Amino acid sequence: IIPYSRNRKFTGREHLIHSVERHCKRDGHNRIALHGLGGAGKTQIALEYVYRRASEADCDIFWVQGSGALKFREDFRAIGKHVRNPLASAEVEEEGFLLSIKRWFEGRDNRDWILVIDNADNEEDFAGNNSPIARFVPHGPRGTLIFTTRSRQVAFRQ
């Protein structure tokens, strides 16, 4: 699930793409934060990286907005439906459903995956493990999380 088309005019920044590649080892859990001012190209760098990885058949790619708890939850629910989470069709309270998606990411049986959390700028949404968004962010033995953020605090914490 990648909500944006590939930028065919993307140019330069190869050193940053290679840096992301180096940090995204495929044998464990990785967390990367692309931090900078608004308009600096964080989303474009993440987008180019995931499109390059999308060409590999062994990696699932998901993209959610981190710009607010409401949008994040909506995007996370869409992931649950996409991966055919059994609770997607059941009448389950929202938090239970979102936690089941988190557990799906954390499962050992999954293929390699990348989850981009774009525009993760609100520090309160990512402060501590029980904050509105952070409590649903996976912490499993596999997968890669890429955060794009203008917040130095979010970049440091994540």
DSSP file (Angstrom, degrees, kcal/mol; ACC not computed):
  #  RESIDUE AA STRUCTURE BP1 BP2  ACC     N-H-->O    O-->H-N    N-H-->O    O-->H-N    TCO  KAPPA ALPHA  PHI   PSI    X-CA   Y-CA   Z-CA
    1    1 A I              0   0    0      0, 0.0    62,-0.4     0, 0.0    78,-0.0   0.000 360.0 360.0 360.0 102.1    0.0    0.0    0.0
    2    2 A I        -     0   0    0     60,-0.1    60,-0.0     1,-0.1    62,-0.0  -0.974 360.0-161.0-123.6 114.6    1.8    3.1   -1.3
    3    3 A P        +     0   0    0      0, 0.0     2,-0.3     0, 0.0    -1,-0.1   0.574  68.4  62.5 -77.7  -7.6   -0.5    6.1   -1.6
    4    4 A Y  S    S-     0   0    0     43,-0.0     2,-0.1     3,-0.0     3,-0.1  -0.879  81.0-117.3-120.0 149.3    1.7    8.1   -4.0
    5    5 A S        -     0   0    0     -2,-0.3     2,-0.2     1,-0.1    42,-0.0  -0.417  46.1 -90.2 -73.5 157.5    3.0    7.5   -7.5
    6    6 A R        -     0   0    0     -2,-0.1     2,-1.1     1,-0.1    -1,-0.1  -0.486  36.9-120.9 -68.8 138.4    6.7    7.2   -8.0
    7    7 A N    >   -     0   0    0     -2,-0.2     3,-1.9     1,-0.2    -1,-0.1  -0.712  24.7-169.2 -82.3 100.2    8.4   10.5   -8.7
    8    8 A R  T 3  S+     0   0    0     -2,-1.1    -1,-0.2     1,-0.3    -2,-0.0   0.663  85.3  57.0 -66.9 -15.1    9.9    9.8  -12.1
    9    9 A K  T 3  S+     0   0    0     -3,-0.1    -1,-0.3     2,-0.1     2,-0.1   0.301  74.1 132.6 -98.7   9.1   11.8   13.1  -11.8
   10   10 A F    <   +     0   0    0     -3,-1.9     2,-0.3    34,-0.0     3,-0.0  -0.412  31.6 166.3 -60.8 129.9   13.5   12.1   -8.6
   11   11 A T        +     0   0    0     -2,-0.1    -2,-0.1     2,-0.0    -3,-0.0  -0.981  35.0   8.2-146.6 156.0   17.2   12.9   -8.9
   12   12 A G  S    S+     0   0    0     -2,-0.3     0, 0.0     1,-0.1     0, 0.0  -0.228  74.0  98.3  70.7-165.2   20.2   13.2   -6.7
   13   13 A R    >>  +     0   0    0      1,-0.1     4,-2.2     3,-0.1     3,-0.7   0.624  42.7 138.6  60.6  14.5   20.1   12.2   -3.0
   14   14 A E  H 3>  +     0   0    0      1,-0.3     4,-2.8     2,-0.2     5,-0.2   0.868  67.5  57.8 -58.5 -36.1   21.6    8.9   -3.9
   15   15 A H  H 3> S+     0   0    0      1,-0.2     4,-1.6     2,-0.2    -1,-0.3   0.867 108.1  46.8 -63.4 -34.0   23.9    9.1   -0.8
   16   16 A L  H <> S+     0   0    0     -3,-0.7     4,-2.3     2,-0.2    -2,-0.2   0.898 111.3  50.3 -73.0 -40.4   20.7    9.4    1.3
   17   17 A I  H  X S+     0   0    0     -4,-2.2     4,-2.5     1,-0.2    -2,-0.2   0.926 111.9  48.5 -61.2 -44.2   19.0    6.5   -0.4
   18   18 A H  H  X S+     0   0    0     -4,-2.8     4,-2.4     1,-0.2    -1,-0.2   0.858 108.9  53.8 -65.1 -34.9   22.2    4.4    0.1
   19   19 A S  H  X S+     0   0    0     -4,-1.6     4,-1.8    -5,-0.2    -1,-0.2   0.917 109.3  47.5 -64.8 -42.7   22.3    5.4    3.7
   20   20 A V  H  X S+     0   0    0     -4,-2.3     4,-1.2     1,-0.2    -2,-0.2   0.919 111.2  52.2 -62.4 -43.8   18.6    4.2    4.2
   21   21 A E  H  < S+     0   0    0     -4,-2.5     3,-0.4     1,-0.2    -2,-0.2   0.906 108.1  50.9 -59.0 -42.6   19.5    0.9    2.4
   22   22 A R  H  < S+     0   0    0     -4,-2.4    -1,-0.2     1,-0.2    -2,-0.2   0.874 112.3  46.4 -63.6 -37.2   22.5    0.4    4.7
   23   23 A H  H  < S+     0   0    0     -4,-1.8     2,-1.0     1,-0.2    -1,-0.2   0.645  98.7  74.0 -81.0 -14.6   20.3    0.9    7.8
   24   24 A C     <  +     0   0    0     -4,-1.2    -1,-0.2    -3,-0.4     2,-0.1  -0.513  67.7 177.5 -98.7  65.1   17.5   -1.3    6.5
   25   25 A K    >   -     0   0    0     -2,-1.0     3,-0.6    -3,-0.2    -3,-0.1  -0.424  28.4-138.1 -67.2 144.9   19.2   -4.7    7.0
   26   26 A R  T 3  S+     0   0    0      1,-0.2    -1,-0.1    -2,-0.1   117,-0.1   0.286  88.6  71.0 -91.5  11.4   16.9   -7.5    6.1
   27   27 A D  T 3  S+     0   0    0    115,-0.1     2,-0.3     2,-0.0    -1,-0.2   0.055 104.5   3.3-117.3  27.6   17.7   -9.8    9.0
   28   28 A G  S <  S-     0   0    0     -3,-0.6     2,-0.5   115,-0.0   115,-0.4  -0.958  92.9 -51.1-177.4-165.6   16.0   -8.0   11.9
   29   29 A H        -     0   0    0     -2,-0.3     2,-0.4   113,-0.2   115,-0.2  -0.821  51.4-173.2 -97.3 129.4   13.9   -5.1   13.1
   30   30 A N  E     -a  144   0A   0    113,-2.4   115,-2.7    -2,-0.5     2,-0.4  -0.936  13.4-166.1-125.6 145.6   15.0   -1.6   11.9
   31   31 A R  E     +a  145   0A   0     -2,-0.4     2,-0.4   113,-0.2   115,-0.2  -0.998  11.7 177.1-130.4 129.0   13.9    1.9   12.8
   32   32 A I  E     -a  146   0A   0    113,-2.5   115,-3.0    -2,-0.4     2,-0.5  -0.993  12.6-160.1-132.3 137.1   14.9    4.9   10.7
   33   33 A A  E     -a  147   0A   0     -2,-0.4     2,-0.8   113,-0.2   115,-0.2  -0.978   5.5-158.2-119.0 124.4   13.9    8.5   11.1
   34   34 A L  E     -a  148   0A   0    113,-3.7   115,-2.5    -2,-0.5     2,-0.4  -0.894  25.9-175.3 -96.8 108.7   14.2   10.9    8.2
   35   35 A H  E     +a  149   0A   0     -2,-0.8     2,-0.3   113,-0.2   115,-0.2  -0.860  20.3 104.1-113.7 138.5   14.3   14.3   10.0
   36   36 A G        -     0   0    0    113,-1.6     3,-0.1    -2,-0.4     5,-0.1  -0.965  64.4 -51.1 173.0 178.4   14.3   17.8    8.5
   37   37 A L  S >  S-     0   0    0     -2,-0.3     3,-1.8     1,-0.1     5,-0.3  -0.236  70.2 -82.4 -66.1 157.5   12.5   20.9    7.7
   38   38 A G  T 3  S+     0   0    0      1,-0.3    -1,-0.1     2,-0.1   112,-0.0  -0.388 118.8  21.6 -59.3 135.7    9.2   20.8    5.9
   39   39 A G  T 3  S+     0   0    0     -3,-0.1    -1,-0.3    -2,-0.1    -2,-0.1   0.507  85.6 120.1  83.7   4.2    9.7   20.6    2.1
   40   40 A A  S <  S-     0   0    0     -3,-1.8    -2,-0.1     1,-0.0    -3,-0.1   0.642  88.4-102.8 -78.2 -13.4   13.2   19.1    2.5
   41   41 A G  S  > S+     0   0    0     -4,-0.2     4,-2.3    -5,-0.1     5,-0.2   0.623  75.6 137.3 105.9  15.3   12.3   15.9    0.7
   42   42 A K  H  > S+     0   0    0     -5,-0.3     4,-2.3     1,-0.2     5,-0.2   0.934  78.7  45.0 -59.6 -47.7   11.9   13.4    3.5
   43   43 A T  H  > S+     0   0    0      1,-0.2     4,-2.8     2,-0.2    -1,-0.2   0.894 112.0  52.6 -64.3 -40.2    8.8   11.9    2.0
   44   44 A Q  H  > S+     0   0    0      2,-0.2     4,-2.4     1,-0.2    -1,-0.2   0.870 109.3  49.4 -64.8 -36.8   10.3   11.8   -1.5
   45   45 A I  H  X S+     0   0    0     -4,-2.3     4,-2.4     2,-0.2    -2,-0.2   0.938 113.5  45.7 -66.4 -46.6   13.4    9.9   -0.1
   46   46 A A  H  X S+     0   0    0     -4,-2.3     4,-2.6     1,-0.2     5,-0.2   0.913 113.1  51.5 -61.3 -42.0   11.2    7.4    1.6
   47   47 A L  H  X S+     0   0    0     -4,-2.8     4,-2.2     2,-0.2    -2,-0.2   0.923 110.2  47.2 -62.6 -46.3    9.0    7.1   -1.5
   48   48 A E  H  X S+     0   0    0     -4,-2.4     4,-1.9     1,-0.2    -1,-0.2   0.918 112.7  50.6 -62.4 -42.9   12.0    6.4   -3.8
   49   49 A Y  H  X S+     0   0    0     -4,-2.4     4,-2.2     1,-0.2    -2,-0.2   0.942 111.2  46.7 -61.3 -47.6   13.4    3.9   -1.3
   50   50 A V  H  X S+     0   0    0     -4,-2.6     4,-2.2     1,-0.2    -1,-0.2   0.855 109.8  53.6 -68.7 -32.2   10.2    1.9   -1.0
   51   51 A Y  H  X S+     0   0    0     -4,-2.2     4,-0.7    -5,-0.2    -1,-0.2   0.884 108.7  50.0 -67.4 -35.2    9.6    1.8   -4.7
   52   52 A R  H >< S+     0   0    0     -4,-1.9     3,-0.6     1,-0.2    -2,-0.2   0.921 114.6  43.8 -65.4 -42.0   13.0    0.4   -5.2
   53   53 A R  H >< S+     0   0    0     -4,-2.2     3,-2.0     1,-0.2    -2,-0.2   0.803 101.5  69.4 -71.0 -28.7   12.3   -2.3   -2.6
   54   54 A A  H 3< S+     0   0    0     -4,-2.2    -1,-0.2     1,-0.3    -2,-0.2   0.766  87.8  66.0 -62.1 -24.5    8.8   -2.9   -4.0
   55   55 A S  T << S+     0   0    0     -4,-0.7     2,-0.5    -3,-0.6    -1,-0.3   0.654  85.8  84.9 -72.7 -12.8   10.5   -4.5   -7.1
   56   56 A E  S X  S-     0   0    0     -3,-2.0     3,-1.0    -4,-0.2    -3,-0.0  -0.785  75.7-145.4 -90.3 129.8   11.7   -7.2   -4.8
   57   57 A A  T 3  S+     0   0    0     -2,-0.5    -1,-0.1     1,-0.2    -3,-0.1   0.613  89.6  66.9 -71.8 -12.0    9.1  -10.0   -4.4
   58   58 A D  T 3  S+     0   0    0     -5,-0.1    54,-0.9    53,-0.1     2,-0.4   0.198  88.0  76.4 -97.8  18.5   10.0  -10.7   -0.8
   59   59 A C  E <   -b  112   0A   0     -3,-1.0     2,-0.4    -6,-0.2    54,-0.2  -0.982  58.9-155.3-137.4 126.6    8.9   -7.4    0.8
   60   60 A D  E     -b  113   0A   0     52,-2.6    54,-2.4    -2,-0.4     2,-0.4  -0.806  17.6-155.8 -95.5 139.4    5.5   -6.0    1.7
   61   61 A I  E     +b  114   0A   0     -2,-0.4     2,-0.3    52,-0.2    54,-0.2  -0.959  13.6 177.8-123.8 132.5    5.2   -2.3    1.9
   62   62 A F  E     -b  115   0A   0     52,-2.7    54,-2.6    -2,-0.4     2,-0.4  -0.953   9.0-162.2-131.7 150.1    2.7   -0.2    3.9
   63   63 A W  E     +b  116   0A   0    -62,-0.4     2,-0.3    -2,-0.3    54,-0.2  -0.995  11.5 173.3-137.7 127.6    2.3    3.5    4.3
   64   64 A V  E     -b  117   0A   0     52,-2.9    54,-2.6    -2,-0.4     2,-0.4  -0.938  33.0-113.6-130.4 155.8    0.4    5.4    6.9
   65   65 A Q  E     -b  118   0A   0     -2,-0.3     3,-0.2     6,-0.3    54,-0.2  -0.753  20.0-172.8 -86.7 132.3    0.0    9.0    7.9
   66   66 A G        +     0   0    0     52,-3.9    56,-0.5    -2,-0.4    53,-0.2   0.194  58.5 105.1-104.1  13.8    1.4   10.0   11.2
   67   67 A S  S    S-     0   0    0     51,-0.3     2,-0.3     1,-0.2    -1,-0.1   0.474  93.6  -7.2 -78.2  -1.1    0.0   13.5   11.1
   68   68 A G     >  -     0   0    0     -3,-0.2     4,-2.4     1,-0.1     5,-0.2  -0.849  68.4-108.4 174.9 152.6   -2.7   12.7   13.6
   69   69 A A  H  > S+     0   0    0     -2,-0.3     4,-2.6     1,-0.2     5,-0.2   0.862 114.6  54.6 -62.0 -37.3   -4.2    9.8   15.5
   70   70 A L  H  > S+     0   0    0      2,-0.2     4,-2.1     1,-0.2    -1,-0.2   0.946 112.2  41.5 -63.2 -49.2   -7.4    9.8   13.4
   71   71 A K  H  > S+     0   0    0      2,-0.2     4,-2.5     1,-0.2    -6,-0.3   0.894 114.4  53.1 -66.2 -40.0   -5.7    9.5   10.1
   72   72 A F  H  X S+     0   0    0     -4,-2.4     4,-2.7     1,-0.2    -2,-0.2   0.943 109.8  47.8 -59.7 -47.8   -3.2    7.0   11.4
   73   73 A R  H  X S+     0   0    0     -4,-2.6     4,-2.5     1,-0.2    -1,-0.2   0.891 110.9  51.6 -61.8 -40.3   -6.0    4.8   12.7
   74   74 A E  H  X S+     0   0    0     -4,-2.1     4,-1.7    -5,-0.2    -1,-0.2   0.935 113.5  43.8 -61.4 -46.8   -7.9    5.0    9.4
   75   75 A D  H  X S+     0   0    0     -4,-2.5     4,-1.6     2,-0.2    -2,-0.2   0.876 112.6  52.3 -67.1 -37.8   -4.7    4.0    7.5
   76   76 A F  H  X S+     0   0    0     -4,-2.7     4,-2.0     1,-0.2    -1,-0.2   0.887 107.4  52.4 -66.5 -38.7   -3.9    1.2    9.9
   77   77 A R  H  X S+     0   0    0     -4,-2.5     4,-2.0     1,-0.2    -1,-0.2   0.901 105.9  55.1 -61.4 -39.9   -7.5   -0.2    9.6
   78   78 A A  H  X S+     0   0    0     -4,-1.7     4,-2.3     1,-0.2    -1,-0.2   0.874 105.7  52.1 -61.6 -36.9   -6.9   -0.2    5.8
   79   79 A I  H  X S+     0   0    0     -4,-1.6     4,-2.5     2,-0.2    -1,-0.2   0.931 106.6  53.9 -62.8 -44.6   -3.8   -2.3    6.3
   80   80 A G  H  <>S+     0   0    0     -4,-2.0     5,-3.0     1,-0.2    -2,-0.2   0.891 111.4  44.5 -57.2 -41.7   -5.9   -4.8    8.4
   81   81 A K  H ><5S+     0   0    0     -4,-2.0     3,-1.1     3,-0.2    -1,-0.2   0.897 111.3  54.1 -69.4 -39.8   -8.4   -5.2    5.6
   82   82 A H  H 3<5S+     0   0    0     -4,-2.3    -2,-0.2     1,-0.3    -1,-0.2   0.884 111.9  43.0 -62.4 -40.0   -5.6   -5.5    3.0
   83   83 A V  T 3<5S-     0   0    0     -4,-2.5    -1,-0.3    -5,-0.1    -2,-0.2   0.335 114.8-117.7 -90.3   8.6   -3.9   -8.3    4.8
   84   84 A R  T < 5 -     0   0    0     -3,-1.1    -3,-0.2     1,-0.2    -2,-0.1   0.907  36.8-166.5  57.1  47.6   -7.3  -10.0    5.5
   85   85 A N    > < -     0   0    0     -5,-3.0     3,-2.5    -6,-0.2     4,-0.4  -0.483  22.9-130.7 -61.1 128.1   -7.0   -9.7    9.3
   86   86 A P  G >  S+     0   0    0      0, 0.0     3,-0.7     0, 0.0     4,-0.4   0.780 106.3  57.8 -57.4 -27.3   -9.8  -12.0   10.6
   87   87 A L  G 3  S+     0   0    0      1,-0.2     5,-0.3     2,-0.2     3,-0.2   0.590  83.9  84.6 -78.8  -8.5  -11.0   -9.2   12.9
   88   88 A A  G <  S+     0   0    0     -3,-2.5    -1,-0.2     1,-0.2    -7,-0.1   0.842  99.4  34.7 -62.9 -32.9  -11.5   -6.9   10.0
   89   89 A S  S <  S+     0   0    0     -3,-0.7    -1,-0.2    -4,-0.4     2,-0.2   0.544 105.2  88.3 -98.5  -8.1  -15.0   -8.3    9.4
   90   90 A A  S    S-     0   0    0     -4,-0.4     2,-1.3    -3,-0.2    -3,-0.0  -0.515  88.0-108.7 -88.2 158.1  -15.8   -9.0   13.0
   91   91 A E        +     0   0    0     -2,-0.2     2,-0.4     3,-0.0    -3,-0.1  -0.722  61.0 151.0 -86.3  94.7  -17.5   -6.5   15.3
   92   92 A V        -     0   0    0     -2,-1.3     5,-0.1    -5,-0.3    -5,-0.0  -0.941  53.2 -97.1-126.3 145.2  -14.5   -5.7   17.5
   93   93 A E     >  -     0   0    0     -2,-0.4     4,-1.9     1,-0.1     3,-0.2  -0.297  40.3-114.0 -59.8 150.3  -13.8   -2.5   19.4
   94   94 A E  H  > S+     0   0    0      1,-0.2     4,-2.8     2,-0.2     5,-0.2   0.884 112.1  52.8 -58.9 -44.9  -11.3   -0.3   17.4
   95   95 A E  H  > S+     0   0    0      1,-0.2     4,-2.4     2,-0.2    -1,-0.2   0.905 109.2  50.1 -61.4 -40.9   -8.4   -0.5   19.8
   96   96 A G  H  > S+     0   0    0     -3,-0.2     4,-1.7     2,-0.2    -1,-0.2   0.895 111.6  49.0 -62.0 -40.4   -8.5   -4.3   19.8
   97   97 A F  H  X S+     0   0    0     -4,-1.9     4,-1.5     2,-0.2    -2,-0.2   0.929 111.8  48.0 -64.9 -45.7   -8.6   -4.4   16.0
   98   98 A L  H  X S+     0   0    0     -4,-2.8     4,-2.1     1,-0.2    -2,-0.2   0.879 110.9  51.3 -65.1 -37.6   -5.6   -1.9   15.8
   99   99 A L  H  X S+     0   0    0     -4,-2.4     4,-2.4    -5,-0.2    -1,-0.2   0.841 105.7  56.1 -67.1 -31.8   -3.6   -4.0   18.3
  100  100 A S  H  X S+     0   0    0     -4,-1.7     4,-1.8     2,-0.2    -1,-0.2   0.851 106.8  49.9 -68.2 -32.4   -4.3   -7.1   16.3
  101  101 A I  H  X S+     0   0    0     -4,-1.5     4,-2.2     2,-0.2    -2,-0.2   0.913 109.1  51.4 -69.4 -42.3   -2.8   -5.4   13.3
  102  102 A K  H  X S+     0   0    0     -4,-2.1     4,-1.9     1,-0.2    -2,-0.2   0.934 110.5  48.9 -57.4 -45.7    0.3   -4.5   15.4
  103  103 A R  H  X S+     0   0    0     -4,-2.4     4,-0.9     1,-0.2    -1,-0.2   0.851 106.1  57.7 -63.6 -34.1    0.5   -8.1   16.4
  104  104 A W  H >< S+     0   0    0     -4,-1.8     3,-0.9     1,-0.2    -1,-0.2   0.940 107.9  46.4 -60.7 -46.4    0.3   -9.2   12.8
  105  105 A F  H 3< S+     0   0    0     -4,-2.2    -2,-0.2     1,-0.2    -1,-0.2   0.889 112.7  50.9 -60.5 -38.4    3.3   -7.0   12.0
  106  106 A E  H 3< S+     0   0    0     -4,-1.9    -1,-0.2    -5,-0.2    -2,-0.2   0.585  85.6 115.6 -78.6  -9.8    5.1   -8.5   15.0
  107  107 A G    X<  -     0   0    0     -4,-0.9     3,-0.8    -3,-0.9    35,-0.1  -0.287  65.2-138.5 -64.1 143.7    4.4  -12.1   14.0
  108  108 A R  T 3  S+     0   0    0      1,-0.2    -1,-0.1    33,-0.0    -4,-0.0   0.657  96.0  66.0 -76.3 -16.4    7.3  -14.3   13.1
  109  109 A D  T 3  S+     0   0    0     -5,-0.1    -1,-0.2     2,-0.0     2,-0.1   0.554  80.1 103.3 -85.7  -6.5    5.6  -15.9   10.1
  110  110 A N  S <  S-     0   0    0     -3,-0.8     3,-0.1    -6,-0.2     2,-0.0  -0.341  72.5-117.1 -75.8 155.4    5.4  -12.7    8.1
  111  111 A R        -     0   0    0      1,-0.2   -52,-0.1    -2,-0.1    -1,-0.1  -0.207  55.8 -66.1 -71.9 177.2    7.6  -11.9    5.1
  112  112 A D  E     -b   59   0A   0    -54,-0.9   -52,-2.6    31,-0.1     2,-0.3  -0.396  64.7-174.5 -64.4 146.4    9.9   -8.9    5.4
  113  113 A W  E     -b   60   0A   0    -54,-0.2    31,-2.1    -3,-0.1     2,-0.4  -0.970  23.4-150.1-144.4 158.0    7.9   -5.6    5.5
  114  114 A I  E     -bc  61 144A   0    -54,-2.4   -52,-2.7    -2,-0.3     2,-0.5  -0.999   9.5-168.4-126.9 132.3    8.4   -1.9    5.5
  115  115 A L  E     -bc  62 145A   0     29,-2.9    31,-2.3    -2,-0.4     2,-0.5  -0.973   7.2-160.4-120.8 115.2    6.0    0.5    7.3
  116  116 A V  E     -bc  63 146A   0    -54,-2.6   -52,-2.9    -2,-0.5     2,-0.7  -0.834   3.7-164.6 -94.1 127.5    6.4    4.2    6.5
  117  117 A I  E >   -bc  64 147A   0     29,-3.1    31,-2.1    -2,-0.5     3,-0.5  -0.904  20.1-159.6-111.4  99.8    4.9    6.5    9.1
  118  118 A D  E 3   +b   65   0A   0    -54,-2.6   -52,-3.9    -2,-0.7   -51,-0.3  -0.553  62.7   9.3 -88.7 141.7    4.8    9.8    7.1
  119  119 A N  T 3   +     0   0    0     -2,-0.2     2,-2.1     1,-0.2     3,-0.3   0.900  68.1 170.8  59.7  45.9    4.6   13.2    8.7
  120  120 A A    <   +     0   0    0     28,-2.9    31,-0.3    -3,-0.5    -1,-0.2  -0.501  26.8 133.7 -82.6  69.4    5.1   12.0   12.3
  121  121 A D        +     0   0    0     -2,-2.1     2,-0.8   -55,-0.2    -1,-0.2   0.706  33.1  91.2 -98.5 -23.5    5.4   15.5   13.6
  122  122 A N    >>  -     0   0    0    -56,-0.5     3,-1.0    -3,-0.3     4,-0.6  -0.664  57.7-160.7 -83.9 109.6    3.2   15.7   16.7
  123  123 A E  G >4 S+     0   0    0     -2,-0.8     3,-1.1     1,-0.3     4,-0.4   0.828  87.3  60.2 -60.3 -34.5    5.4   14.8   19.6
  124  124 A E  G >4 S+     0   0    0      1,-0.3     3,-0.6     2,-0.2    -1,-0.3   0.817  99.4  57.5 -65.4 -29.4    2.5   14.0   21.9
  125  125 A D  G <4 S+     0   0    0     -3,-1.0     9,-2.1     1,-0.2     8,-1.7   0.694 117.1  33.6 -72.1 -17.9    1.3   11.2   19.5
  126  126 A F  G << S+     0   0    0     -3,-1.1     2,-0.8    -4,-0.6    -1,-0.2   0.235  85.3 118.6-122.8  11.7    4.7    9.5   19.8
  127  127 A A  S <  S-     0   0    0     -3,-0.6     3,-0.2    -4,-0.4     4,-0.1  -0.726  81.0 -20.2 -85.7 112.3    5.7   10.2   23.4
  128  128 A G  S >  S-     0   0    0     -2,-0.8     3,-0.9     1,-0.2     6,-0.1   0.072  89.2 -73.5  77.6 168.1    6.0    6.9   25.3
  129  129 A N  T 3  S+     0   0    0      1,-0.2    -1,-0.2     6,-0.1     8,-0.1   0.584 127.3  51.5 -78.0 -10.4    4.6    3.5   24.5
  130  130 A N  T 3  S+     0   0    0     -3,-0.2    -1,-0.2     4,-0.1    -2,-0.1   0.248  79.2 121.0-110.8  12.4    1.0    4.4   25.4
  131  131 A S  S <> S-     0   0    0     -3,-0.9     4,-1.8    -4,-0.1     5,-0.2  -0.293  82.6 -90.8 -73.4 165.0    0.6    7.6   23.4
  132  132 A P  T  4 S+     0   0    0      0, 0.0    -7,-0.1     0, 0.0    -6,-0.1   0.756 119.7  14.5 -52.5 -34.7   -2.1    7.8   20.7
  133  133 A I  T >4 S+     0   0    0     -8,-1.7     3,-2.4    -9,-0.1     4,-0.5   0.795 117.4  64.9-106.4 -43.1    0.0    6.5   17.8
  134  134 A A  G >4 S+     0   0    0     -9,-2.1     3,-1.2     1,-0.3    -8,-0.1   0.784  91.5  66.4 -56.4 -29.7    3.1    5.0   19.4
  135  135 A R  G 3< S+     0   0    0     -4,-1.8    -1,-0.3     1,-0.3    -2,-0.1   0.685 104.7  45.1 -68.8 -14.0    1.1    2.2   21.2
  136  136 A F  G <  S+     0   0    0     -3,-2.4    -1,-0.3    -5,-0.2    -2,-0.2   0.427  84.4 111.0-105.0  -1.0    0.2    0.7   17.8
  137  137 A V  S <  S-     0   0    0     -3,-1.2   -35,-0.0    -4,-0.5     8,-0.0  -0.622  74.1-116.0 -77.0 125.1    3.7    0.9   16.3
  138  138 A P        -     0   0    0      0, 0.0    -1,-0.1     0, 0.0   -35,-0.1  -0.251  28.1-174.5 -66.1 147.5    5.1   -2.6   15.9
  139  139 A H        +     0   0    0    -37,-0.1     4,-0.1  -110,-0.0   -33,-0.1  -0.580  34.7 141.5-134.2  67.9    8.2   -3.8   17.8
  140  140 A G        -     0   0    0      2,-0.4   -34,-0.1    -2,-0.1   -33,-0.1  -0.364  66.9 -97.5-107.1-175.1    8.8   -7.2   16.3
  141  141 A P  S    S+     0   0    0      0, 0.0     2,-0.3     0, 0.0  -112,-0.1   0.574 104.2  34.7 -77.7  -9.0   11.8   -9.4   15.3
  142  142 A R  S    S+     0   0    0    -37,-0.2    -2,-0.4  -114,-0.1  -113,-0.2  -0.792  81.7  57.2-134.6 174.4   11.4   -8.4   11.7
  143  143 A G        -     0   0    0   -115,-0.4  -113,-2.4    -2,-0.3     2,-0.4   0.087  61.5-100.9  90.8 163.6   10.5   -5.4    9.5
  144  144 A T  E     -ac  30 114A   0    -31,-2.1   -29,-2.9  -115,-0.2     2,-0.5  -0.989  19.7-158.9-128.6 132.4   11.5   -1.9    9.0
  145  145 A L  E     -ac  31 115A   0   -115,-2.7  -113,-2.5    -2,-0.4     2,-0.5  -0.940   7.8-169.4-107.2 130.6    9.9    1.3   10.2
  146  146 A I  E     -ac  32 116A   0    -31,-2.3   -29,-3.1    -2,-0.5     2,-0.4  -0.981   3.9-167.6-120.9 120.2   10.6    4.5    8.4
  147  147 A F  E     -ac  33 117A   0   -115,-3.0  -113,-3.7    -2,-0.5     2,-0.5  -0.885   7.8-161.1-104.0 134.4    9.5    7.8   10.1
  148  148 A T  E     +a   34   0A   0    -31,-2.1   -28,-2.9    -2,-0.4     2,-0.3  -0.977  31.0 155.4-109.1 130.3    9.4   11.1    8.2
  149  149 A T  E     -a   35   0A   0   -115,-2.5  -113,-1.6    -2,-0.5   -28,-0.1  -1.000  51.3-153.5-155.5 149.8    9.3   13.9   10.7
  150  150 A R  S    S+     0   0    0     -2,-0.3     2,-0.6  -115,-0.2   -29,-0.1   0.492  78.9  94.8 -93.7  -9.0   10.1   17.6   11.3
  151  151 A S     >  -     0   0    0    -31,-0.3     4,-2.2     1,-0.2     5,-0.2  -0.746  58.9-161.8 -92.9 120.9   10.3   16.9   15.1
  152  152 A R  H  > S+     0   0    0     -2,-0.6     4,-2.4     1,-0.2     5,-0.2   0.862  94.7  55.7 -64.1 -35.2   13.8   16.2   16.5
  153  153 A Q  H  > S+     0   0    0      2,-0.2     4,-2.8     1,-0.2     5,-0.2   0.926 108.3  45.8 -64.2 -46.0   12.1   14.6   19.5
  154  154 A V  H  > S+     0   0    0      2,-0.2     4,-2.6     1,-0.2    -2,-0.2   0.926 113.2  50.8 -63.1 -43.8   10.1   12.1   17.5
  155  155 A A  H  < S+     0   0    0     -4,-2.2    -2,-0.2     1,-0.2    -1,-0.2   0.917 113.5  45.2 -59.4 -43.5   13.2   11.3   15.4
  156  156 A F  H  < S+     0   0    0     -4,-2.4    -2,-0.2     1,-0.2    -1,-0.2   0.922 115.7  45.4 -67.9 -45.1   15.2   10.7   18.6
  157  157 A R  H  <        0   0    0     -4,-2.8    -2,-0.2     1,-0.2    -1,-0.2   0.877 360.0 360.0 -67.0 -38.0   12.5    8.6   20.3
  158  158 A Q     <        0   0    0     -4,-2.6    -1,-0.2    -5,-0.2    -2,-0.2   0.457 360.0 360.0 -92.5 360.0   11.7    6.4   17.3
